[in-house]
Amino acid sequence: MNNMVSIKGDARRLKPTEVIDFLNPDFLYIPVKSDYEMEVKSKKKVYKGEKLMKHNNRFIYSPISGEIVGKTDSMKLNNEDTECIVIENDFKEKLKKRTGVVKYINEYSKEEFLELIESFGACSRPINLKGKTLLINGIDRDPFEYTFSFIINTYSSKILETIDALATILGVENTILAINNNDSENVMNLTNNVGTYPNITLKLVPDIYPIGFKDILIKNVLSKKAISAGYTYLTIQDVYNIYMVLKRKRAIFEKLVTLAGDAIDAPKVVNVKIGTSMSDLIKNCCTITNNKYYVVVNGLVAGKTLTTLNNVITEDTKSIFLNTKDPSSEKKCINCGLCNSKCPVGLNPKYLKEHKKADRSKCINCGLCTYICPSKINFKEYLGGKNE
């Protein structure tokens, strides 16, 4: 863990105190996927949970009830123009069909489990059915995010029930839930309750960055023997989504998102409808204290800077930051070597910046090189590997 750093003492790292709801936007925007077939037409009423698009056995569902207004090209997804279905909210949350609650979610067969997960798009990654170890990541990737922490805090009993059920359904030999050892409230809560689930091992990891990234966590938590024997990796968001699908047999309509930064009144975690405009969320859920701000999504250190707030909140949105612009500009490299010595995967960001054809495939896009650079060089513009 030598190539990681502890990020402390920053005012932007103030922890939110509660979860607030923003579940009644006037309009929702559902991105149209090119390989999906439309299941609805414009000017038609839709129920909450009604199928909007279909691709093989996968569906996209409406998070609200209301009317399909049509389509728009005015919204963006991660800065990219995207066509969206526009749904006008009727604020009635009408369900076409109510489904009963399943009592024991550990009684699903592997086949039933996989069918439900695929149909409702509950998991953001493939599930390795031959894995001997199940590793659950309960650590927020970014030191300024609190989304995963609040998922555990808000739904701890459901999380433990689901992990225990997954161990049974998948037939794994070891189940590990990794959380930040500095997340004191969750550490105490889980320590007091995990004893009733003998299949689950709680692993406390140090509060260093970027320990929450998939490859880094696996390397530091699992043994070489466990890795070679095969493992299944899930995030705490995946686990909660799986709970909702197995328990209620319906899609995920809302999610927790960290809303923070030094340009708003106070950090908060918001329970928000998927498909909400970021502009609507910010307008309704926070007070902007400095208009000279920029917007970053999915991590203040590793995240992506947006060009507009007309971006859509999707199932992949974990955080939104409004931060004041730094008046100081990028300076010439002083050859301090920090970016090289602190890269968690052993790359030389300075070399990659200067050599466009160099191999960047090991880069995990953690942004640590940019964060620690005394010359404020934005290495993120020149790198670009995987980002999980």
N, C-alpha and C positions, 0 to 999 in steps of 0.2 A: 504493500500500500504506500510505498515511498513516493510514487509519482502522483500523489493526490494532495489536495490542500484543504484546510479548514477555512471556511468563509464565515467570519463572525463580525460582530460589532457594526453592522450596517443598518441604518434606520429603515431601509427598505425591507428588512427581514422581520419586521414586527408581525407577530402571529395574529391572525384573525381570531375573534372571540366566539363567533357563532356562524351558523349557516342561515342565510336569508333566501327567500324564494323570489324568483321572477319567472312565473309560469303562465302568464297571461299576456303575451305580446299580441298586438293587433294583427300582425301578419307573420307567417313562417315561410322560410325559403328552403326548399328541399332540392339540392343539386341533382341534376339529371345525369345519370351515368350512361355513357355511350353504348355499352353492351347490354343495357336493360330495356325491356319492353314496357311501354306505358300501359297501366291497368285502369286509368281514369281519364276522363275528358274534362275540358274547361267548362265552367259554369255549372258544375255538378256538385251536389252536397257530398261530403265525406264524413265518415265516422272516425273517431279516434281508434287507431289500430287497423284501419282499412288499408288494403294493399294499394300502393301507388305505382310501383314498378316491380318487374320480375326478371330474373335471370336464372334459368334452370330451376334449382330448388331454393334459391335465395330471393328474399323479398325486401322491399323498402316500404315502411308503413307510415301512415300519417300520425304525428304526435298529438294532434288536436282534432276536434270536430269543427266543421265549418264549410266553406265553399271554395272550390278551385277557381281562383280568379283568372288564371292563365299562366303564362311563362314570362320570365324577364331575363334580360342579359345584363342587368345593372349591378348584379351582385358578383362578388369574387370569392374564391376559395384559395387561401394562401397566396393572395395577390394575383391569382390567375383568373381571367374572365371565365365565368361558368354560367350556363343556363340553369335556371331554377324554376321549379313549380312553385307558384305563389298560392298560399292557402290563407284565406281571411278567417280569423278566429270567430266562432259564435259564442265562445266562453261557456259552453254547456258541457264539454267533455263527454259527449254522447258516445257510448260504445255500441257497436253493431251486435256484438255477442259477448256476454259476460262469461268468463271462464272461472271454474272453481279453483280453489287453492289446493295444491298437492300437499299431503301431510308429511310424507317421508320422501325426500328427494334422493336418498341414497338407494332407492329401489329401482331406479332406471337401469336398463341394460345399456351396454356401450352403444349399440345400434340406435336405440331411442334417444340417448343423450346426444350423439353426433347429429342425428336428424333435426332435433330441436335447435341445437347450436347453429347449424347451417341455415335453417329456415329463418331464424330471427336475427342472424348476424351478431350473435352475442359475444363472440371472441375475436379479437383483432389479430390473432396469429394461429397457425396450424397447431393441432394438438397431437403430440407424439404418443400413439397408443402403446408403443413398446418401451416407453421410458420406465426406468426403475425408480427414479426419483422425481417428485413433484416439487418444484421451487416456485414459491409465490413471492413476488416483489411488492412489498408494502412501503417502499421508500420513494418519496418524491424525487424525481430526477434532478430538478433544479433546487438550489438551496433557498430560493425565494417563493417556491410553490408549497401549498399546503393541501392540495387536492386529495392525494392518497391518504394523508394523515387524517383528514376529516371523513373520508369514506370509512376508514377503520373505526374512528371515534363514533360516528353516527350509526354504523351498521355492524358493530363488532360481533354480536351474537349470530347474525345472518352470515357474516364472513366465515366464522368458525364452523358453523353448520355446513356451509357449502364446501369448504376445504376438506372436512371430514368425509362428506359425501363423494367428493371427487376421488379421494384416496380409495374408497370402496369401488366406485364405478370403474376407475382406470386400473385398479389392481396394482398400484405402486407399492414399493417396499419402504420408501422413506418420503416423508412430507415435511418440507421446511417453509416456514413463514419468516421472511427476513424483514425487520423493521429497524428504523434509526434508534440507536440507544439514547439519543437526546430527546426523543419524542416521549417525554416522561409520562404523560397521561395515558397514552396507549400502551406503553411498556407495563405500567401498573395494572391496567385493565386486562390486558391479554395474559399477563403472568398469573393473575388471579383466576382466570377462566379457562386457560388452555389445558389445565390439569384434567378436565373432564373429557378431553379429546386426546387419548393416548397416541393416536396416529400422527399428531402434529407436534413438530419440534419448533420452538420459537428461537430464532437466531437474531441476536442484537448485533448490529454492525456500527462502526464508528461514524460520527457525523463529519464525513469528509467527502469531497467532490472529486470525481463523478461516480461515486459508488452505486448510485441508483440506475446507471445505464446497464442494459442487459448483459453485454459481454464482460463488463468489469465486475458486476455482481456475481455472475457465474464463476468467474476465475477466482474470486476471493471467498466464496462461500462453499462451493462444491469441491470435493477432492478430485484428483485426476482419475481415480478409479470410478467415481460416480459419473463423471463426464463421459468416460469411455463406455460405461455401461448403458448410457442413454438417459435423458431427462426430459421432462415437460416443463416449460417455463411459461408462467402466466403472471400478469400484473394484478394488483388488488382491484383495479377497475374491471378486468376480465372476470374475476371471481364474483364481484357484485352483479355484473351483467348476467352471468351464468345462473346465479341464485334467482334473479327475477324471471328468467326464462323457464327454469325448471320448476319453480314454485307456482308461477302464474300462467305459464305458457303464452306469454305475450312479449312484444318487442320492447326495446328500451326507448322511452320517450323523452327522458330528461337525464341530466348529469350534473355533477358538481364541478365548478370552475373557480379557480383562484382569480380574484380581481384585485390587483395591487399596483404599487408604484408610488414614487414620491410626488406625483402630480395629482393624486386624488386624496380625499379627506382621511380615509382609513382603509386598511386592507380588509377584505372580506372573502368568504367563500359563498358562492351563489349556486343554488339549485335552479337550473335553467333548462328550458325546452330546447332539444336539438332542433336546429333550423332557425333559431333566433338570430337576428342581425346583431352584430357586436355593437353597432351604433345604438340600437334600442336598449341593449343591456346596460351600457355605460350611462346613457341618459336617464335611465330609471333607477339605477342602483348605486350611484356614487356622485359625489360633488367634486368637480374638477377645480383644483386650487391653483393651477398654473397652466395657462393655455399654450405655453411653448413646450409642448410635449411630443414624444413619438410613441408609437404603439408596438409592442413586441408580444408575440404569442408563443406559448409552450416553452417558457423558461427565459428568465432575464439574462442568464449566461449563455445558454445554448440556443435560445429561441430565434425566431424569424421576425424581422422588422416589417410591419405592414405599411403600405402606401395609402390605405384608406380604411375607414371603419366599416365600409360596406362589405365586410367579410362575414361569412356564415359560420356560426358555431356548429361544429359537427361532433360526432362521437370521439374524434381524436383531439378535440380542444381540451387542454388541461389548465391553461392559465392565460390571462391577458394582463399586460402591464402597461400603464401610462407613466412614462418617465420623462423628466425634464431633460432637455437637450444639453449635452456637455459643450460648453463654449470652447474648450481647448481642442485643437485639431491634431490630427495624426502627425507624428514627427518621424525623423529619420531613425532607423534602427541603430541602437547603441551596442549591438552584439553582446548583450548581457547573457544570452543563452537560456533564459528562463523558460521560453516556449519549448525548447528542446528538452531541457531537464525535467520539466513537469508534465510533458505529454504522457497520458496514461497508457498509450499504446506504442510508445517509443518512436514516434515520428519526429521529424524536424520541420516545424511549420515554416520557418524562414526559408529553408531549402525549397519546400513545396511552393511557396509564394513566388520564388524566383525561377522555378522550373515547371512550366506548364504541363510538360509531358510526364512528370514524375508520377509514380504510383501512389494514389490517394485512397486505395481501397480499404486500408486498415483504419482510416479516420472514422471516428464515431460521432463527429459533429458536436462534441461536448462544449466547445467554445472556451475552454480553459485557457488556451494560448492567448486569445484576445483579451480575456478578463485580466490576466496577470501582466500583460505587456506594459512596461512603463512608458513606452513611446506611443501607446494607444493605437497600435496597428490593428486593423480589423482583419485578422487572418481568415475569418469566416467567409470572406468574399473570394478567397483563393483556394479554399479546401473544398470539401464536399464528398464525404464518403457515405456510409450508411447512417441511419438515424432511427434507432429503436428505443 
